[in-house]
Amino acid sequence: MKFSTLVEEFRGGVLENIHAGIVCGVNDRGEVIYSSGDEMHIAFLRSAAKPFQAIPVAREKIDEKFGLTSREAALFTASHRGEVYHVEALESLLAKTGINEEELLTNPTYPLNEEPKFACLTQGVSKRRLFHNCSGKHLGFLALSKERGYSTHDYYEMDHPAQQEALTAFAELAEYPEEQIQLGVDGCGFPVFALPLKHLAISYLKLACPDLIEDEEMQAAVVKITGWMTENPDIIAKGGAMGVYGFALKKERISFSLKVIDGSEQVWPLIIASILTQIKYENQETIQRLHDLVPTEIKNDNQLVVGEKRAVFTLEPR
């Protein structure tokens, strides 16, 4: 395996930490055009798979059949943080689909974000299955299973027909043999896919450029999903646990996948900003927003600058 040092962290001028990993960029012919590290490294998608797992839900037009808003349907593809507007949309999904919260496999928990979690604790609100950050994905599969007459008690098992359809659809978009996709179990209990980062990048390009999808039904489902996902028409992106991330640029018709080997998610914005800078991406405002998310300065508890982070990798053109 070949990894690159993606980010270095310094404290007092001394190198304290490095984040190694891989970056891969592909064009609309499925060719690797940029890389840093081994683009054939196999990585689990984790939550970066959610847009693809939602394809059977979109194909069945679950949003239309149950009168869902775009905000509600977007939760089928999202890792929510338990904010009030997330929970309101999730509760509306329960009401419209007739799903009982206890049908969800997701483990009862508190919201991920600190403010809604603190509100639950101070107001005596118990943990809920709905608060789990993957509950929207689970609701999508339950709604699909009910609509098609599939069993619902095992909707999360790999041999369930809804899960099999999601796997087949993802393999098609990724241009990778279905039987070679490796499978594991995600934190929420769903099947999770692993394949080379090159093919993760290819699959994300299809989200941004659905004209590359030959099957008309699949293309329509992807168009619907990306409509749910984003208010920004230029970039389609999603991250997953343990440092994996995929994004695609519509205008440029290229996409990137990356994996931080130590699983860090905090350095994503710094890495993505460096990618966009190196390919001379035109929208400087987007790059600046990424830098604002993760400043290069390292501050201590007293807000004194004590070090810095640097993206140090170079994309090698092919």
Secondary structure, DSSP 8 states (H G I E B T S, - for coil): ---EEEEEEEETTEEEEEEEEEEEEE-TTS-EEEEES-TT-EEE-GGGGHHHHTHHHHHTTHHHHTT--HHHHHTTS------HHHHHHHHHHHHHHT--GGG--S--B--SSHHHHHHHHHHT---BGGGSTTHHHHHHHHHHHHHHT--STTTTSTTSHHHHHHHHHHHHHHTS-GGGSEEEE-TTS-EEEEEEHHHHHHHHHHHH-GGG---HHHHHHHHHHHHHH-S-SSEEEEEEGGGEEEEEETTTTEEEEEEETT---TTHHHHHHHHHHHTT-S-HHHHHHHHHHS-SEEE-TT--EEEEEEE----EE-
